[in-house]
């Protein structure tokens, strides 16, 4: 296969601007968005995406793109997030490939009509559910998982027979450039397009009227997207971050628990919407837990994580400064705490003596900072969690099955 065109030969790269932080950011002009949507809608209405063979070919092309350009994705994510090769391959590329391969294996079954149980009013009828594509969907990715959160929804859109416009995050500019260069080379040029837009532009693009909108990000931006979609009665799927609690019971394997928590919190330098945001641990295990976290971080990243090839960096100075401010204004640092602004580096940090009203407990934290609070029992932990906004994830570590099933 010949090489994909270089960025300089791609007409969508003619708009290059800069953000307020002085970092490069690509833009697609509004009129180009209108034209891309028009082309996708014409292709959909012509029935281009309906056949099983077309969908399979596009899904196979996604897999091929990831396999043939693994090194390019590793390089792009390394430049955007200092992301280690292992994290890129496992959590970005393999995740997408597995989704695509699963869709390929099941597509024929998914496309077949499904029989429905009859009731009295339909007893004389033939009752079937026939799955039909919606049309043109708009997929907005996020910077903390810039490949996965663009391409996993795209796999679903392709399998369901939709056309799609994909908007990678402006914060991970090298990954956005790569997707913008590769997708037109591998996927159908009339059905699938990349939109290079800033987060402030997305509500305006959503108002162009799509058949479905998929957004991953924070609650504030998600609210703006939902409002824009509501004006055209467009259905929306929102994956929004939040404060994800992690309860550690006095009855648990501390060594295993700490390894899982430390991996979940500190991979990608803590920039994950699914990472545990804080620990609620039983008072009796706090000292052992903190000591085990120290040992675990030493094992993961060595005596100086800044020198580790396995530890990432903050995506930009805005998130670096926000996380540093929260770190300095909350609790007591017992592990880490070092920062280097020139590298956008914040060490894996554990805080104790954190109060419920501390700044770090009031905001989402996309960074390598883990507050530890104490509770006396699981009921107190549940009461604490229920007072907060509903989280995306809840984690509980205990060898007591009653804790796992306690609501």
C-alpha positions as CSV (number, residue, x, y, z in Angstrom):
1,X,0.0,0.0,0.0
2,X,1.3,3.5,-0.9
3,X,1.9,6.0,1.9
4,X,-0.9,8.3,2.9
5,X,-0.6,12.0,1.8
6,X,1.6,14.3,3.9
7,X,-0.1,17.1,5.9
8,X,1.2,19.7,3.5
9,X,-0.8,18.0,0.6
10,X,-4.0,17.8,2.6
11,X,-6.3,20.7,1.9
12,X,-7.8,20.6,5.4
13,X,-4.5,21.7,6.8
14,X,-4.7,25.1,5.3
15,X,-6.1,26.5,8.6
16,X,-3.4,26.6,11.3
17,X,-4.0,28.9,14.2
18,X,-2.7,29.2,17.8
19,X,-4.4,28.9,21.1
20,X,-4.1,31.4,23.9
21,X,-1.4,29.3,25.4
22,X,0.8,29.5,22.4
23,X,0.3,25.9,21.3
24,X,-0.7,24.9,17.8
25,X,-4.3,24.2,17.0
26,X,-5.9,23.2,13.7
27,X,-9.2,24.5,12.5
28,X,-11.7,23.5,9.9
29,X,-13.5,26.5,8.5
30,X,-17.3,26.6,9.2
31,X,-18.2,26.5,5.5
32,X,-16.0,23.3,5.1
33,X,-18.0,21.7,8.0
34,X,-21.2,22.5,6.1
35,X,-19.8,21.0,2.9
36,X,-18.5,17.8,4.7
37,X,-21.9,17.3,6.3
38,X,-23.6,17.8,2.9
39,X,-21.3,15.2,1.2
40,X,-21.9,12.7,4.0
41,X,-25.6,13.1,3.9
42,X,-25.7,12.7,0.1
43,X,-23.6,9.5,0.5
44,X,-25.9,8.1,3.2
45,X,-29.1,8.9,1.2
46,X,-27.6,7.1,-1.8
47,X,-27.4,4.0,0.3
48,X,-23.7,3.8,0.2
49,X,-23.4,2.4,3.8
50,X,-26.2,-0.1,3.8
51,X,-24.5,-3.2,2.5
52,X,-22.7,-5.6,4.8
53,X,-19.7,-5.8,2.5
54,X,-19.2,-2.0,2.7
55,X,-19.3,-2.0,6.5
56,X,-16.9,-4.9,6.7
57,X,-14.5,-3.2,4.4
58,X,-14.5,0.0,6.4
59,X,-14.0,-1.9,9.7
60,X,-11.2,-3.9,8.3
61,X,-9.6,-0.6,7.1
62,X,-9.7,0.7,10.6
63,X,-7.8,-2.3,11.8
64,X,-5.3,-2.1,9.0
65,X,-4.8,1.6,9.7
66,X,-3.9,1.0,13.3
67,X,-1.6,-2.0,12.4
68,X,0.3,-0.2,9.6
69,X,0.7,3.0,11.5
70,X,1.3,1.8,15.1
71,X,4.6,3.6,15.3
72,X,3.1,6.9,14.0
73,X,0.4,6.7,16.7
74,X,3.0,6.0,19.4
75,X,5.0,9.0,18.2
76,X,2.0,11.3,18.1
77,X,0.8,10.4,21.6
78,X,4.4,10.6,22.8
79,X,4.6,14.2,21.6
80,X,1.2,15.2,22.8
81,X,1.2,13.5,26.3
82,X,4.6,11.9,26.7
83,X,2.6,8.7,26.6
84,X,4.7,5.5,26.9
85,X,4.5,3.1,24.1
86,X,2.9,0.4,26.2
87,X,0.0,2.7,27.2
88,X,-0.6,3.8,23.6
89,X,-0.6,0.3,22.3
90,X,-2.7,-1.3,25.0
91,X,-5.1,1.4,26.0
92,X,-5.5,3.2,22.6
93,X,-4.7,0.9,19.7
94,X,-5.6,-2.6,20.9
95,X,-8.8,-1.3,22.5
96,X,-10.0,0.1,19.2
97,X,-8.8,-3.0,17.2
98,X,-10.7,-5.3,19.6
99,X,-13.9,-3.3,19.1
100,X,-13.5,-3.4,15.4
101,X,-12.7,-7.2,15.3
102,X,-15.7,-7.8,17.6
103,X,-18.0,-5.8,15.2
104,X,-16.6,-7.7,12.2
105,X,-17.3,-11.1,13.9
106,X,-20.9,-10.1,14.9
107,X,-22.0,-7.8,12.1
108,X,-24.0,-10.3,10.1
109,X,-25.9,-11.3,13.2
110,X,-26.5,-7.7,14.2
111,X,-27.9,-6.8,10.8
112,X,-30.5,-9.7,10.8
113,X,-34.1,-9.0,11.9
114,X,-34.7,-10.0,15.5
115,X,-37.9,-11.8,16.4
116,X,-40.1,-10.2,19.1
117,X,-42.3,-12.0,21.6
118,X,-46.0,-11.5,20.7
119,X,-48.7,-10.2,23.0
120,X,-52.5,-10.3,22.6
121,X,-52.7,-7.3,20.3
122,X,-50.0,-8.6,17.9
123,X,-50.8,-12.4,18.1
124,X,-51.8,-12.4,14.4
125,X,-48.8,-10.4,13.2
126,X,-45.3,-11.1,12.3
127,X,-43.2,-9.1,14.8
128,X,-39.6,-8.2,14.0
129,X,-37.1,-5.6,15.1
130,X,-35.1,-4.4,12.1
131,X,-32.1,-2.3,12.9
132,X,-31.6,0.7,10.6
133,X,-28.8,3.3,10.6
134,X,-29.6,6.8,11.8
135,X,-27.8,8.8,9.2
136,X,-24.8,11.1,9.8
137,X,-23.3,11.2,13.3
138,X,-20.9,13.7,14.9
139,X,-18.2,12.2,17.1
140,X,-16.3,14.5,19.4
141,X,-13.2,12.9,21.0
142,X,-11.3,13.9,24.2
143,X,-7.7,14.7,24.7
144,X,-7.1,12.2,27.5
145,X,-7.8,9.2,25.2
146,X,-7.5,10.9,21.8
147,X,-7.5,7.8,19.7
148,X,-9.8,5.5,21.6
149,X,-12.6,8.1,22.1
150,X,-12.6,9.0,18.5
151,X,-12.3,5.6,16.9
152,X,-14.4,3.3,19.3
153,X,-17.5,5.4,18.6
154,X,-16.6,5.4,14.9
155,X,-16.5,1.6,14.9
156,X,-20.0,1.6,16.3
157,X,-21.1,4.1,13.7
158,X,-19.6,2.1,10.8
159,X,-21.1,-1.2,12.0
160,X,-24.6,0.4,12.3
161,X,-24.3,1.8,8.7
162,X,-23.9,5.5,9.5
163,X,-21.7,8.1,8.0
164,X,-19.7,10.2,10.4
165,X,-17.8,13.4,11.0
166,X,-15.0,13.0,13.6
167,X,-13.6,15.8,15.7
168,X,-10.4,15.0,17.5
169,X,-9.4,17.1,20.5
170,X,-7.5,20.3,19.7
171,X,-5.3,19.8,22.8
172,X,-3.6,16.7,21.3
173,X,-2.7,18.4,18.1
174,X,-0.2,15.8,16.8
175,X,-2.8,13.0,17.2
176,X,-5.4,15.2,15.5
177,X,-3.0,15.8,12.6
178,X,-2.4,12.0,12.3
179,X,-6.1,11.1,12.3
180,X,-6.8,13.9,9.8
181,X,-4.1,12.5,7.5
182,X,-4.9,8.8,7.8
183,X,-8.7,8.6,7.9
184,X,-9.2,10.0,4.4
185,X,-6.6,7.5,3.1
186,X,-8.2,4.4,4.7
187,X,-11.9,5.1,4.9
188,X,-14.5,6.1,2.3
189,X,-13.9,9.8,1.4
190,X,-17.6,10.6,1.0
191,X,-18.9,8.9,4.2
192,X,-16.2,9.7,6.8
193,X,-14.6,13.0,7.4
194,X,-12.4,14.7,10.1
195,X,-13.4,18.1,11.4
196,X,-10.6,20.1,13.0
197,X,-12.4,22.3,15.5
198,X,-11.8,23.9,18.9
199,X,-14.0,23.0,21.9
200,X,-15.6,26.5,21.6
201,X,-16.6,25.8,18.0
202,X,-18.4,22.5,18.7
203,X,-21.8,23.7,19.8
204,X,-22.1,25.8,16.6
205,X,-21.2,22.7,14.5
206,X,-23.7,20.5,16.4
207,X,-26.4,23.0,15.4
208,X,-25.8,22.1,11.8
209,X,-28.1,19.2,12.5
210,X,-26.8,15.7,12.7
211,X,-28.7,12.5,13.3
212,X,-26.8,11.6,16.5
213,X,-24.1,13.3,18.5
214,X,-21.4,11.5,20.6
215,X,-19.4,13.7,23.1
216,X,-16.7,12.8,25.6
217,X,-15.5,15.5,28.0
218,X,-16.3,17.5,31.1
219,X,-19.7,18.4,32.4
220,X,-19.5,22.1,31.5
221,X,-18.7,21.4,27.9
222,X,-21.2,18.5,27.8
223,X,-24.0,20.8,28.9
224,X,-23.2,23.2,26.0
225,X,-23.2,20.3,23.5
226,X,-26.5,19.0,24.9
227,X,-28.2,22.4,24.7
228,X,-27.0,22.9,21.1
229,X,-28.3,19.5,20.1
230,X,-31.6,20.1,21.9
231,X,-32.3,23.1,19.6
232,X,-32.5,20.7,16.6
233,X,-33.9,17.7,18.6
234,X,-30.7,15.7,18.0
235,X,-30.2,12.7,20.2
236,X,-27.0,12.8,22.2
237,X,-24.7,10.3,23.9
238,X,-22.6,12.0,26.6
239,X,-19.6,10.4,28.4
240,X,-18.8,12.9,31.1
241,X,-16.1,13.0,33.8
242,X,-16.8,13.3,37.5
243,X,-15.3,12.6,40.9
244,X,-14.9,8.8,40.9
245,X,-14.7,7.5,44.5
246,X,-12.7,4.5,45.6
247,X,-13.5,2.8,48.9
248,X,-10.9,0.7,50.6
249,X,-12.3,-1.5,53.3
250,X,-10.3,-2.8,56.4
251,X,-10.8,-6.3,55.0
252,X,-8.8,-6.3,51.8
253,X,-5.5,-7.3,50.2
254,X,-3.6,-4.0,50.6
255,X,-0.8,-5.0,48.1
256,X,-3.2,-5.9,45.3
257,X,-5.5,-3.0,46.1
258,X,-2.7,-0.4,45.9
259,X,-1.3,-1.8,42.7
260,X,-4.7,-1.5,41.0
261,X,-5.4,2.0,42.4
262,X,-2.0,3.3,41.5
263,X,-2.2,2.0,38.0
264,X,-5.7,3.4,37.5
265,X,-4.8,6.9,39.0
266,X,-1.4,7.5,37.6
267,X,-1.3,6.1,34.1
268,X,-1.3,8.8,31.5
269,X,-0.2,11.1,34.3
270,X,-3.7,10.8,35.9
271,X,-5.5,12.2,32.8
272,X,-8.4,9.8,32.6
273,X,-12.1,10.2,33.1
274,X,-12.3,6.7,34.6
275,X,-9.5,7.1,37.1
276,X,-10.3,7.0,40.9
277,X,-10.5,10.6,42.0
278,X,-10.1,10.0,45.7
279,X,-9.8,7.2,48.3
280,X,-12.2,6.7,51.2
281,X,-10.3,4.3,53.3
282,X,-11.1,2.7,56.7
283,X,-9.3,4.5,59.5
284,X,-7.5,1.2,60.5
285,X,-5.8,0.8,57.1
286,X,-4.8,4.4,56.3
287,X,-1.1,4.1,57.5
288,X,-0.6,0.8,55.7
289,X,-2.3,2.1,52.6
290,X,-0.2,5.2,52.3
291,X,3.0,3.2,52.9
292,X,2.0,0.7,50.3
293,X,1.3,3.5,47.8
294,X,4.8,4.9,48.4
295,X,6.4,1.4,47.7
296,X,4.1,0.8,44.7
297,X,5.0,4.2,43.0
298,X,8.7,3.4,43.6
299,X,8.2,0.1,41.9
300,X,6.3,1.6,39.0
301,X,8.3,4.7,38.3
302,X,11.6,4.5,40.2
303,X,13.0,7.0,42.7
304,X,12.5,9.9,40.3
305,X,9.4,9.5,38.1
306,X,10.5,12.5,36.1
307,X,13.2,10.3,34.6
308,X,10.9,7.3,34.1
309,X,10.0,6.4,30.5
310,X,6.7,5.0,31.9
311,X,5.3,8.3,33.2
312,X,3.6,10.9,31.1
313,X,3.1,14.7,31.2
314,X,0.2,17.1,31.4
315,X,-1.4,17.9,28.0
316,X,-0.8,21.6,28.2
317,X,0.0,24.5,30.6
318,X,-3.6,25.2,31.4
319,X,-4.2,21.8,32.9
320,X,-0.8,21.8,34.5
321,X,-1.5,25.1,36.3
322,X,-4.9,24.1,37.3
323,X,-3.7,20.8,38.8
324,X,-0.7,22.5,40.5
325,X,-3.0,25.0,42.1
326,X,-5.4,22.3,43.5
327,X,-2.4,20.4,44.8
328,X,-0.9,23.3,46.6
329,X,-4.2,24.4,48.2
330,X,-5.4,21.0,49.5
331,X,-4.3,18.6,52.3
332,X,-0.7,17.5,53.0
333,X,1.7,15.9,50.5
334,X,3.0,12.6,51.7
335,X,4.2,11.3,48.4
336,X,5.5,13.3,45.4
337,X,4.5,16.9,45.0
338,X,7.3,17.9,42.7
339,X,6.5,20.0,39.6
340,X,8.5,21.3,36.6
341,X,6.6,23.8,34.6
342,X,8.9,23.7,31.6
343,X,8.1,20.0,31.1
344,X,4.5,20.2,32.2
345,X,5.5,17.6,34.8
346,X,3.7,16.9,38.1
347,X,5.0,13.9,40.1
348,X,2.7,11.1,41.2
349,X,1.3,12.7,44.4
350,X,-0.6,11.3,47.4
351,X,-2.4,13.8,49.7
352,X,-3.6,13.1,53.3
353,X,-5.4,15.3,55.8
354,X,-7.8,16.3,53.0
355,X,-11.1,17.9,54.0
356,X,-14.3,17.5,52.1
357,X,-14.4,21.2,51.3
358,X,-10.8,21.4,50.0
359,X,-10.5,22.7,46.4
360,X,-9.3,19.3,45.2
361,X,-12.5,17.7,46.3
362,X,-14.7,20.3,44.6
363,X,-13.4,20.0,41.1
364,X,-12.5,17.3,38.5
365,X,-8.8,16.5,38.6
366,X,-7.1,15.5,35.4
367,X,-3.7,15.0,36.9
368,X,-1.5,12.6,39.0
369,X,-2.9,13.6,42.4
370,X,-4.7,11.2,44.7
371,X,-6.3,12.5,47.9
372,X,-6.8,10.0,50.8
373,X,-9.7,10.5,53.2
374,X,-10.8,8.3,56.1
375,X,-14.1,6.8,57.1
376,X,-15.2,4.6,60.0
377,X,-17.2,2.1,58.0
378,X,-18.8,1.3,54.6
379,X,-22.0,3.1,55.6
380,X,-20.2,6.3,56.2
381,X,-18.4,5.9,52.8
382,X,-21.7,5.4,51.0
383,X,-23.2,8.5,52.7
384,X,-20.2,10.6,51.7
385,X,-20.5,9.4,48.1
386,X,-24.2,10.0,47.9
387,X,-23.7,13.6,48.9
388,X,-21.6,14.3,45.8
389,X,-22.5,14.6,42.1
390,X,-23.2,11.2,40.5
391,X,-19.8,9.8,39.4
392,X,-18.9,8.0,36.2
393,X,-17.3,5.1,38.1
394,X,-17.2,3.8,41.7
395,X,-14.5,1.4,43.0
396,X,-14.6,-0.7,46.1
397,X,-11.9,-3.0,47.5
398,X,-12.9,-5.6,50.1
399,X,-12.8,-9.3,50.7
400,X,-16.2,-9.0,52.3
401,X,-19.0,-9.7,49.8
402,X,-21.5,-7.7,51.9
403,X,-19.5,-4.6,51.1
404,X,-19.6,-5.3,47.4
405,X,-23.4,-5.6,47.5
406,X,-24.1,-2.8,49.9
407,X,-26.0,0.0,48.2
